[in-house]
Amino acid sequence: MSILLNIARPCRRAALMTALFLATSGATAPTALAQGPSSNQQDNALLLSVSESRVVNLSDNLSDVVIADPSVLDVHVRSQRQVYLIAKAPGQTNIFITTRDGKMLYANTVRVGNNLTNMDQMLKLAMPEANIQIATMNNMLLLTGTVAAPEDAAEAERLVQAFAGKDTTVVSRLRTATPLQVNLQVRVVEVNKNFTKSLGFNLLNSINNGSGFLFGLGQGNPGSITYPQVTDPNTGKVLVNPNTGRAITDTAFKFNYPTSGTTLGGAGRLFGMDWIGTLNLAENQGLATTLANPNLTALSGETASFLAGGEIPIPIATTLGQVSIEYKQYGVSLAFTPTVLADGRITMRVRPEVSQLDDSAGVKLNGFSVPGIATRRTETTVELGSGQSFMIGGLLSASTGNSVSKAPFLGDLPILGNLFKSSQWRRSETELVIIVTPYLVRPVDARDIALPTDGYGNANDGQILLGNQLHNGETGGERPKPTTATPATVTPDQVGKVAAKGKSGKSAAPGFSF
């Protein structure tokens, strides 16, 4: 919509009607009116804030004033050579002022924005350490510059939005002066308990002197019966039976003791036969614990990862009978992407993994023995405050098993059936917990860092011989480590504050509870 203001006397209306008739009949209009503002005028646009005014002095008497959008700009004619431009609302419009004969006196583009001066003053009072610039584009405000912390950027956007009103779009491109860094500590704790009990019986018989047949029964740890030749202790020669001409032998019994468990054995001669009986009792208990505590530091919004382990070659069969090698990583790895939010909250995508070689799950491929890999891994996205802990993964598993090996029919006999069978009972329990704890951190002076090797020295001869020492006993001292920070309004210079109190009145501390 455009508005045309004609301030000429009534006697001049005839001339204006004639000009309009010529324009509608194909007459050429003045060049300035036909083309509007030039590109140079667009670059030199008049910038006004809402409720701001500007005086325009003209070189000749005006006749007509044309405004493209009267809702953005208003014009007050003070005299024939002076007008007042008054900004009404945010936006952009064009203004044209001509004489009665069509000569262009003034043409320009007017951009009206909010009161940027007042906004700048407000932000300087609210955030004196921030460096914020405000630019207006149509009905939009663009915030650029740097602030001390992410919560300052959110607060600046909120203040400008409240000042400009809900009809104005505020776009924030503010950056933190010092990018925040997040240190993530991960604890992977695993406890594996197992219990195994086995019971078996074995009976072996042989006719005396090894003649006749040999038989046995049961499933226990077996023994053995041997018949060594008898030698003369004086001459060392093997004694020979003059009646049969064969070497004289004796009976010897041998028990095979297992590496784990207990074997009860008995041997003797009964009814002219050699007997050996063994009772195998085994009970095994095992407890294995795994603790991995990787930690990693990254900038807010960036991804960091590391691996403490190795790579195992895996043979891969290809065409034409060829074998290629592919490497697979194993060990303790961690990858995470943190993002620091307002009020010191941290959202992060984390992927911890603990893996190790497992020969029990290995396979053989083309003559190659390839071990398996036992892996504990989790991947998730969580949000929590600096110094707070969260259990992002856990596993509690328990399994039991019972197996019986027996001879058909004989193992089912009452009482005597125990001589023809063996049993094994197994139970295992595994508990796995993965805990993450992020900290907002800042660099420290190199002189404040103590290493484990600081002050280390080799032991002298006296310490080695008399004190059984391998070093002189000096350590690097206490090393710096992240501390709990206040979850609210955390900045890089505020790391180390006490965590805020919860509803129970107790200070938050890293850890978890059930």
C-alpha positions, 0 to 999 in steps of 0.5 A: 500500500502506498500513500500520495500526499498532494499539498499543492493549491486547488488551482494546480489540480488541473495540471496534475490531472493533465499529467496523469492523463498523459501518463495513462496514455503512454506519455513518458514519466519522469525518470526518477519516479519511474525507477525509484531509489538507485542502488547507491541510495539503497546502500545509503538507506536511512536507519531509524529506530521506532519513535525516532524522527528525522528532518529533511530539507528540500532544495525546491518547493515540494508538491507530492510525497509518496510513502510505500508503507505508511505503517512503517513511516509517517511524514509531517510537512512543516513547510514547502521545503521542510518535512519531518520523517517519523518512524512508527514500526519496525520494517522497511519502506521507500519515500519519494518527494517531487515538485509539481513538474515531476522533479525528484527532490528526495528519494530514499529507503528507510529502515526502521528498527527497534531502539538499538541505542537503548538496547545497547545501554541495557545490555551494558548495564546487565552484562558489563563484561560482554561485547554484544552488537545488535543489528536490525534486518527488517523485523529481525534482530541479530546478536553477535559478539562474545559473552563469558558463559553460555548462560550469558548468551541465553540471558542476553537473548531473553532481555532483547526479546523482552525489550523488542516485543514478541512480534520481533524475531531475535537471532543469537550468534553469540559465542563464549569468549573462552570455550568451555571444556568438559572433563569426563570420568568413566568408571566401569566396574565388573565383578564375576563370581563362579562356583563349581562342584563335581563328584565322580567315582572310578573303579578299575580291575585287572587279573593278577600279573596282567593276565586276563582282562581289564575293566573299569566303571564310573566317571571319576578321576581314573587311576592306573595299574602297572606290572613292572619287572622285578630285578635282582637288587644285587646284580640289577638283572631282571628275574625270570620264572624258571617254570614259564621262562617269563620275567617276574613282575609285580603290581604297582598302582598309580593315581592321577591327581587332578590340578584342581580338586581332590582324589581319594584312592584305594588299591589292593588285591581281592579274589586274586585280582588287582583293584584300584578305586578312586573318588574324585571330589572337586570344588572351585570358587572364583572371583574376578574383578575388573575396574577401568577408569578412563577420563577424557577432556574436550571442548564444548560441542567437539568430539574426543576419543581415545583407546588404551589397548591394541589391535588384533589381526583377523584373517579374512578369506577373499576370492581365489583362496587368498587371505587378507588381514583386518585389524580389530581394536580392543581394550579400554576406549571412550568417545564423547561429545559434550555440550555446555548448556545454561546454568552449568548443565552439561548434555553429552553423548558418551560411548564407553567400551571395555573389551578383552581377548577371550580364547574360549570364544575363538575360532579356527579359520584356514589354520589360523586360531582367532580369539574372540573378544569379550566386550562391555559397551554402552552408548547413550545421551544424558544431561547432568550438572558438573560434578554429578554422577549418573549410572548409564548402564548396568547388568546383573546376571546369574546362571546355574547349571547341573549335569550328570553323566552316568552309565545306562541302567546301572547309574539308576540303581539305588545306592550302587548307582552312584558308582556308575555316574558323576555329577557337576554343579555350576553357578556364576554371577556377574554384576556390571556397572558403568558410571559417568561424571562430567566436570567443567574444567579450565587449564592450570599452570604447568608448575601446578601439575605433579607427575608420578615420576616427579622426584623419582630416583633409582635405589642405591645398593644399600636400599636394594640389599638392606631395604629391598627397595627398587626406588628411593621412596619419593613420589610426585605428590598430590596431583590436581584433579576435578572437583565438584562445582555448583550446578547453577551459574557455572563459569570456567572461573568458578570450577571447584565450588561446592555443589548446590543442595537438593531438596533434602538439604544435603549437598550433592556428591558424585555417586549413586544409590539405590 
